[in-house]
């Protein structure tokens, strides 16, 4: 029952029809039924009879999925009566998200002007570029700012160093984290538009497409450049899969994807659909289409491909259980060794989800593991050597 009502709340927040009984459903008073029976009824009728504990559980679901603001909009639109203390807490969080979005837009515009003044093209990836497409842009719960800067890794890092932005900076193969104290929020400067596929052949096709599309980024009223919807739909499918194969993915990213599709044109969707196979994204696309159909009742005419119920159920089950970026995943609990073993077993199970991508992931992981063995042996030897020296008795002079 909780999942059904939560889905109804999200649909209401995003402007989808809600409270419509589906075939075989019979609106009744859910207060007299057990949760299993209630799950077969109209979710809006269930929402009208929520107990204080039910409301708290919905609040915790919104927290788990980083959807405080979106869910609160849906609660208001559906006229759900919340306990007074919970209503105050939720409304304060929603208002804080509104203020945080204003700050994020301001920093994104500032970074755009900064790099533009240095002769570089930029585009805001995901985040605020997605938020502006929502029915209520201020309701999307922000994370960090991802900004693509033209020039490639070496040139961008040199530029950041010249601007004094390399202090306390973590650098990966695709982006650099800027010092948080400089901007008040987390900022990632991307050298490439998207993290790569593990499959190198598919990745070449995807990177070529994304490099072309990123050049078409347009200045938006919020004061930054937003990439095309074609770029966003391909890039964010890859992003969803990468995190799904990694720590985990949450509903916030799937809500983003629903909003992207709702704002896309038929030409956009056809162009993206043609890129699914070359970019190795067909399996994750089928799973995402299923979830969007199941949760948000996405119109079949807007789908990029046929929904895949088998893969979609796997994706939906993990999203519900693990929360935003897998923060609540059971595999994250316990010792480091157990965490490692659980993740290795999970990756093996994903062979059925996407055999090709999983195989390349395993090859890359174990290749890196073997490459780093000499370094790990050296670290272990130095550690044991220090232990032995400390254990030796001290001699007097």
N, C-alpha and C positions, 0 to 999 in steps of 0.2 A: 504493500500500500504506500509506504513512504516513497519508494522510487517513482511510482506512478504519479503521485501528487507533486513530487519535485520536478518531474518532466513537465507536468502541466504548468507549474509556476514559471519554468524557463520559457515555455512556448508563449505564455501570456506576456512575459517581459519583452520578448522579441517580436511581438505583434502578430503571432500566429493565432488562428482560431482556437479557443479553448472552451471546455465545458460541453463538448459535443459527444453524446453517447455513441460508441461504436457498435457495430453489429453484434448482437448477443448480449449487450449490456443493459441493465435495468436500474435506473437511478433509484436509490432507496436511502434510508437513513443508516449510515455506516456505524452509528453508535451502537446498534443492536447486533452487529455482526463481528465475527472474528476477522483478523487481518487477511487470511487467505480468501475468504468470501469477498471481503471489501475490495481486494485487488481486481476483481472481475467487474466492478461497478464503475460508474462514471466518476472520474477523479475529482471533478469540481464538487460533486455532492459530498464526496469524502472530505474534501478540503473545508467545507462548511461545518463539519462536525469534528474538527481536530481538537484533541485534548491539549492541555498545556504541555504535556510530555511529548506529544506528537510535534508540536510547534518547535520545541527545543531540539528535537531530532532533525527537523528540517533546517534549523539554524546551523546545526553541527555539520549537516551535509553541505550547506553553502560554504561553511568555513573550510571543510575538507577539500572542496573543489575550487577554492579561491573565487567564489562567485557571490560574495556578500551583496554587492551592489545590484547585480542583475537579478538575483533571487528576491531581493527586497522590492524591486520594481514589480516583479510578478506577484508578490504577496499583496501589494497595494492594488494592482489591477484586478485581482481576483476577489478582493474584499475580504481577505482572511483576517479574522480577529486574533491578534496575538496577545498573550499576557502582557500587562503594562510594563513590567521591568524588561522583558525580552524586546518589546516594541521599541522602548527607549534605547536599549543597547544596539539593536539592529539599525535603527535610524541614524544613530551617531556614527556607526561604522560606515554606513552608506554616504553620509555627509563628508566624512574624512576621505573617502575614495574620490568624491567629487573634487575636493581640494588638491588631492594628490595628482589627479589627472591634469588640473590646471598647471601644477608645478612641472609635470612631465612634458606637457606641450611647450611650456616656456623654455625649458632646458633644451628640448629638441630644436626649437627655433633658434636658440642661441648657438648651439653646435653647428647648425646649418650655416648661419652667418659667419661663424668663426672659420670653418673650412672653405666656405665660398670665398672669403677674403684672402685665403691662401691659394686660391686657384684650383680647388678640388670640387668635383661633383660629389654629391651625397644623396642618400635616400634612407628614410627611416624604415626599418624592417619590422614586420609584425606589430606588436604593442600599440603605439599611438596611431600608426597607420591603419590598424584594424579598428581601433576605438571610434574613429571619426565616422565609420560606416554604420555604427549601432543606432537603433532608434533613440537611445539615450546615451550619447558618447561618454557622459560623465559617470555612468554606472559601471563601466568595465573596470575590473580590478587590475591596476597596472603591476608590472614586475620591474623590469629594467628597461633601459633604452638601448636598442641595437641600431647602430648607424653604419651604413656602408659608406666607405670613403674610397674614391678612385685612386689608382696609382700602383696597386700591388703591395705586397707585404713589406719589402725592403724600403720602398719609398715612403709608405705611410708610417712605419716605425721611425724612420729618420725625421719625418715631419713632427711626430709626437715628441721626440727627444728635443728638437729645436724649440718646441713650445713649452718645454718643461713638464710634459705630461707622462713621462716614463718612470717617474719615481713610484715605487711600490706597485709596479704594474706587472700583472700576470699576462704572459703572451702564449697563445696556442697557435696551431697551424692556420686557424681561420680568423682569430680576433685577438684584441688586446683589451684588458680591463683597465679603465682609467681610474685614478685615485678618487675614491668616493667623496672624500672631504672637499675636493675641488668643485664638485657640482651638486653635492647633497644627495645624490642618488647614484645607483649603479649604472655605469655606461660601458657598453662594449663597442669598440670600433672594429668593424669587420673589413678584412682585406679582400675577401671573396664573398659573393652574395649569399652563399649557403654552405653549411657543412656537407661534405661529400657523401655520396653513396659508397658503400663498401665495395660494390661491383665497379671496377674501374671503367669498363666499357659503357655501362649505363651512366656513370658519372660524367664522362666526356660529353655525352649528348645533353645531359641536364645542365652542365655548366655553360655550354655553348648557348643554349636557350636562355638561361638566366642572364648571362652577360649581355645578350642582345636586348632583353626586356628591361634590364636595370637602367639602360641608357634612355629609356622612355619615361623615366620618373618625372612626375609633374609637381610643381609648387602648389600646395593646397592652402586654404585660408588660415589654417593653424600655424603657418609660417615655416613649414618644412616640406621636403620633397617626399612624395609617396610613390612607390613603384606601381606599375600596372597591375590590374587584377589577375592577368595571366601569370605574371611573375609570382604574385602572392599565392595563387592556388597551387602552382607547381612547387614553389619553395616550401610552403607550409605543409604540404603533404609529405615531403621529404623530412621536414622537421618533426612532424608527428611520428613518422616511422622510426627515425633515429632515436627519439626519446622513448618510444615504446620498446625498442630493442635494448635500451639502456636502463636508466633508473625508473622510467615509467612516464605515462602521459595522463593528463587530467581533462575534465570537461571544459575548462576554460579554453583550451586549444580547439576543441571540437565545436564549441559555441562560435569561436572566431571563424572557423571554416564554414559553418552554416551562414554566417553573416556575409562572408565573401561571396558565396554562391548566390545568395539572395540579391546581391548588388551587381552580379556579373551579367553580361549580355550573352545572347545565344552564340555570337561569334567568339566571345571569350571562352565559353565552355567547349565549343567545338575545337578550338585551338589547343586547349589544355588536354582534352580527351585524346587528341592525336599524339600527344607527347607522353602519355602514360606508359605505353609499352617501351618506346626507346629509352625512357628514363628509369625503367624498372619499377614503376609506381603502381602498376595495375592491381596487385594484390592488396596493398594498403588502401588504394582508392575504393575498391569494392567493399572493404571492411568499413571504411568511413561513410560511404553512401548508405550502407545498411544502418549504421548507428544514427545517422541524421534522419533517415526515414523512420526508424523506430522511435526515436526520442522527440524529434521536432516535426515529424510528419512532412518531410521534404517532398515537394512535388516531383513526381517521376520525370517530368519534362525538364527539370533543372539538374538532373543527375549527370555526372561525368561518365558513368559506366553502370552496368547492372549491379545492384547490391549483392554482396556476398554474405549470406546469412551465417555460414560456418565461421569464417574469419571475423565477421562482425560481432558475433556472440563472444568470441575470445577477447576482442578489443573492449567491448562494453563491460564484460565481467571484470577485467583488470582495471578499467577506468573507475568503476564504482567502488571496487575494493581498495585500490591503492591511492586514490586522490591525486591532487595536483603534483605532477612530476614524481609520482611514486612515493610521496613523503610518508604515507601511512602503510606502505607495503610490508607484509609480514616477513618477507625475505630480508628486509633491512635490519631486522632485530637479531640479537644474539652476537656471538663472537665473530671476529673477522674471518676466521676459517669457515664457519657455517655460512656467513654471508657470501663468501666466494663460491662455495659449493652449490648453494641455492641458485646463484646467478648462472653458474655454468650449466646446471640442469635445466634451468628455464630457457636458456639459449638453445639447448638441444631440442626442447619441445617446440621452439619456434621454427624448426625446420619444416613442419607441416604448414606453418603460416606463410612463409616465404623462403623456399628452399635455397634459391640462388643467392639472395642477399645474406641469409644466415650462414651459408657456406663461406662466402667471402669474408664475413665478419670473423668466423672461427679461424680462417687461414691467417687473417691479419693479426688477430689476438695472439695465436700461438707462435706466429713468426716473431712478433715483438717480444713475447715471453722468452723465446730461445735466444734472441739477440741480446737481451738484458741479463742472461744468466751469468756471464763473466763479471759484469758490474756488481751483481748481487753477491757473488762469491767473494769479490774483493771487499765489499762492505762487511760481510760476515767475518772475514779473516781479521779485518782491522778491529772489529768489535771484540772478538775473542782475544786478540792480542792485548787490548786495553784491560780486559777482565783479568788476564793472567798477570799483567804487571801490577795491578792493584792487589792481587792475591799474594804476591811475593812479600816475605817479611822484610821490614826495613832494617838496615844495618847501621850501627852507630859509627861515628868517626873518631 
